[in-house]
Amino acid sequence: MSDYINEPTLKQLIDANAIRSVVLVADADADGFAVVLRIGMKEKRLASHRRQTRVFKKIDTAARFLRGVGLPEFEVDTRQWNRVA
């Protein structure tokens, strides 16, 4: 089973009310934020078209995306955020 899900699958899971929680996790290596979804007892990352972790460079962009697909509530984990202003 994959540790990633694509956007169409995400929308199906939202429609089925299968997502327990959503966390935007800072990814210092990618200099952005990844979306981690808790589905049942498992965690999955939102995938890009290339089946890699989709990374949002700005938290605002990630928030707009999540709201747009029907996930207006989420947590943010900035422990690995190394952005210098």
C-alpha positions as CSV (number, residue, x, y, z in Angstrom):
1,M,0.0,0.0,0.0
2,S,1.3,3.5,-0.9
3,D,2.2,6.1,1.6
4,Y,0.9,8.7,-0.9
5,I,-2.5,9.7,-2.2
6,N,-3.3,11.7,-5.2
7,E,-5.8,14.6,-5.5
8,P,-8.7,12.6,-7.0
9,T,-8.4,10.0,-4.2
10,L,-8.2,12.8,-1.6
11,K,-11.6,14.2,-2.9
12,Q,-13.1,10.7,-2.7
13,L,-11.9,10.4,0.9
14,I,-13.3,13.8,1.8
15,D,-16.7,12.9,0.3
16,A,-16.7,9.7,2.4
17,N,-15.8,11.6,5.6
18,A,-12.8,9.3,5.9
19,I,-10.2,11.9,6.9
20,R,-9.6,12.2,10.6
21,S,-7.2,15.1,10.5
22,V,-4.9,17.1,8.3
23,V,-1.5,18.5,9.2
24,L,0.7,20.8,7.2
25,V,4.2,19.7,8.0
26,A,7.2,21.9,7.3
27,D,9.8,20.1,5.2
28,A,13.2,21.8,5.6
29,D,14.8,19.7,2.7
30,A,12.1,20.8,0.3
31,D,11.7,24.4,1.7
32,G,8.0,24.2,2.0
33,F,5.0,22.4,3.5
34,A,3.7,18.9,2.9
35,V,0.1,17.8,3.5
36,V,-0.2,14.8,5.9
37,L,-3.6,13.2,6.1
38,R,-4.7,10.9,8.9
39,I,-7.0,8.3,7.5
40,G,-8.1,5.7,10.1
41,M,-4.9,4.7,11.9
42,K,-2.6,5.5,8.9
43,E,-0.9,8.6,7.7
44,K,-0.6,9.5,4.0
45,R,1.0,12.3,2.2
46,L,-0.5,14.2,-0.7
47,A,1.3,13.3,-3.8
48,S,2.4,15.4,-6.8
49,H,1.8,14.1,-10.3
50,R,5.2,12.4,-10.2
51,R,4.1,10.3,-7.1
52,Q,6.4,12.3,-4.8
53,T,5.3,14.4,-1.9
54,R,3.5,17.5,-3.1
55,V,5.3,20.5,-1.5
56,F,3.7,23.9,-1.1
57,K,6.3,26.7,-0.9
58,K,3.9,29.0,1.0
59,I,1.6,28.2,3.8
60,D,-1.1,30.5,2.2
61,T,-1.1,28.4,-1.0
62,A,-1.5,25.2,1.0
63,A,-4.3,26.7,3.0
64,R,-6.1,27.9,-0.2
65,F,-5.7,24.4,-1.6
66,L,-7.0,22.6,1.5
67,R,-10.0,25.0,1.8
68,G,-10.7,24.5,-1.9
69,V,-11.0,20.8,-1.6
70,G,-13.2,21.0,1.5
71,L,-10.7,20.8,4.3
72,P,-10.9,24.2,6.0
73,E,-9.5,23.0,9.4
74,F,-5.9,21.7,9.8
75,E,-2.9,21.8,12.1
76,V,0.5,23.2,11.2
77,D,3.7,21.6,12.4
78,T,6.6,24.1,11.9
79,R,9.3,22.2,13.9
80,Q,11.4,21.6,10.7
81,W,10.8,25.0,9.3
82,N,14.1,26.8,8.7
83,R,13.0,29.7,6.6
84,V,15.0,32.9,7.1
85,A,13.1,36.1,6.6
